[in-house]
Amino acid sequence: MSLQCEWRNASCCPDINHCAHPLDALGGYRIQNGEPYGVELSLLASVVLGGSSIPRAIRLQKPVPILLSILATYGLYTFGDAFRRTL
């Protein structure tokens, strides 16, 4: 019982950024192989990454969240433009 409570209070709980990396990898794989929904998955990964890192970058003013925010903004622009072209 104590291990479960310690895990809940620990800072090692999964971060939302951990969801963005597999989505981005899968999207890149699908784009590379010409499979459908690759751009959409990468756009979703950029939205998830931006949604979690941009507020953190504003609040903390530290280099890693700022770089992740820049990366997410670049992904939103790139994959958003590619998605717009498919419409």
Secondary structure as UniProt FT lines:
FT   HELIX           2..9
FT   TURN            11..12
FT   HELIX           17..32
FT   TURN            33..34
FT   TURN            36..37
FT   HELIX           38..60
FT   HELIX           63..86
//
